[in-house]
Amino acid sequence: MTFPVVGMVGGGQLARMTHEAGIPLGIRFKLLSDTPQDSAAQVVSDVVIGDYRDLDTLRDFARGCDVITFDHEHVPTEHLRALEADGIPVRPGPDALVHAQDKGVMRAKLDDLGVPCPRHRIVKDPADVVAFAAEGAPEGTEGDGFPVILKTVRGGYDGKGVWVVRSAADAAEPFRAGVPVLAEEMVDFARELAANVVRSPHGQAVAYPVVESRQVDGVCDTVIAPAPDLSDELAGQAQELALRVAQELGVVGHLAVELFETRDGRVLVNELAMRPHNSGHWSQDGAVTSQFANHVRAVLDLPLGDPRPRAKWTVMANVLGGDYPDMYTAYLHCMARDPQLKIHMYGKDVKPGRKVGHVNTYGDDLDEVLDRARHAAGYLRGTITE
Amino acid sequence: MTFPVVGMVGGGQLARMTHEAGIPLGIRFKLLSDTPQDSAAQVVSDVVIGDYRDLDTLRDFARGCDVITFDHEHVPTEHLRALEADGIPVRPGPDALVHAQDKGVMRAKLDDLGVPCPRHRIVKDPADVVAFAAEGAPEGTEGDGFPVILKTVRGGYDGKGVWVVRSAADAAEPFRAGVPVLAEEMVDFARELAANVVRSPHGQAVAYPVVESRQVDGVCDTVIAPAPDLSDELAGQAQELALRVAQELGVVGHLAVELFETRDGRVLVNELAMRPHNSGHWSQDGAVTSQFANHVRAVLDLPLGDPRPRAKWTVMANVLGGDYPDMYTAYLHCMARDPQLKIHMYGKDVKPGRKVGHVNTYGDDLDEVLDRARHAAGYLRGTITE
């Protein structure tokens, strides 16, 4: 059989779950992982241990793969171009991926496309931050325009590389890494949404229902699919926006568009991710085709699967590590308490605050579905003990 | 974390799908496979290549496993006892498993329990078969009681090791292997059903909806969940029967009880399988918890998951190999035709008549759900070309 080989760079939980989704598809899955202990390396047969920052390692890995895709956005752009020059399809390709790697490039491109974003500007030093903030101060007031958000254009995730800056003195820290810094207005949002779409090389695209994402301490806590009380109009706008971004940027695979819903009923793009994304984990148990299966189908240019929900409500809650390193007893308890609970563990050592898994619940009553997910995640973390 | 290691003996598709189901559970999965090309060996990280008939190989494999379970029933009973004597939990254990290994032992035990079975007897030669057949001839007729079914008590599957015998001359062949032969009446059944249950060591058990299984040439073709037009009473009887067999035989893990539904509305036990089973594949996409996930939970003595269906109707159709060795183009076509189709490929080389995968479909309209599954399976095999 000519079933192809998908090579995935990065051994985290996204690769682990992509492998899981690839098994029924009959594809061969090959992994480039930093260590044999990484989440995906524990469960994949064909693993190369190596450093994705080394081009020779990438080239050796790519040999025998029909397509290369990614668990993270950190592979250097020039290496991706080298693989493409070698004739290996890289999906998403470097010209698309750079928009998920570099927030400065992303903002500039979205501006070109007229896609609504928070007010933003690349800033060169703390004085420039003060000027950027002042530009945002309401006219005729004496406000200084703070707080504003500063982000290093590369390398941040889950609240890392992001600062809420309330004064010029606060603004020194983000410049210390020597990476360009993007300033953004602090949006007074009503809530955060995510519009997830999948696009294939021949241009087929599917849109998942727009979800609500609730953050705690800068980390995604729960995702509700679909976003409650979202007007059809705004949901449609968000889906269209994500499909347009996927097309204009030439994305292949899963694209997560993280959005702010403003208090006056608009959506603004917060972040882009070009890979399966935490805001799409609900789809494993809540959609006809999961984001992981559709990502695999897209990078292989196979027809995409139906993204529609299977339940009225699906809730995903992230399981973070707590103080107690052994989750197995709590895990057993959660299974006993809720036989419908869908647990997804990543095989990672428990450390306080580390994402080590997630749970999905679904049903007709949102309050009940939310309670079940939150209870399980809290119990696994150890913040709920009964 | 103390997440345990499940060792599975046998590298077939059942092990492949059990590994898939174990990934979200966070357990470690270890495989003993005949070759690195076996279906499961392609997708599991921790694979030992070896012969399950060799006790030393089994012992080496079992070291570091928290429990041993099986993709097939062929491990010699004395080896299982040796592993248990070494202190390794074997689930299902040898005392249970022998009933799935030896049809003679199974029939004797079910007789003891008063579980309804086809009329049967161990026969010693063709003359004995003639006598057995005659005992079943309707009183006062001149019929000879043929046809009858002959089965070798060990080693048969998918119609192999099973003969429909119409005369004394026909009856020579089954005795050639030198294995004891079981004669059974040929039941004039209305249809075949399967009652699938899962039982854990501490005695928790769950019952899946009773399904209808349709065979073509002795091989399972389609499974419909739940069995259409089955009375609640007979469905309940079948589930109770399976739960009782699981308990009385001390089964741990998934138990498939293949049943004949007679034309006068009774159920008779045809076969037992103590592992995930083809008649339960629908549960991957059609039930809250799949048979594979529940098998893993059971062998680890974890609380079992909800076995209830997620859709009104789910249909599984086996994909058999056809004349054309490359299925990929047909596979792509099936995905394009039906974005809701759930394809499960086993990574096996296509050979005519070989099970190389299955498809699941679900929905509210049984005719439509059946058509979609049959079309996809037929198209993949090459018997439907449009």
Interface residues (C-beta under 8 A of the other chain):
Chain A: M1 T2 F3 P4 R16 M17 H19 E20 I23 P24 L25 G26 R28 F29 A41 Q42 V43 V44 S45 V47 Q284 V288 T289 R297 L302 P303 L304 G305 D306 R310 P325 D326 M327 Y328 Y331 L332 M335 A336 P339 Q340 K342 I343 H344 M345 Y346 G347 D349 V350 G357
Chain B: M1 T2 F3 P4 R16 M17 H19 E20 I23 P24 L25 G26 R28 F29 A41 Q42 V43 V44 S45 V47 Q284 V288 T289 R297 L302 P303 L304 G305 D306 R310 P325 D326 M327 Y328 Y331 L332 M335 A336 P339 Q340 K342 I343 H344 M345 Y346 G347 D349 V350 G357
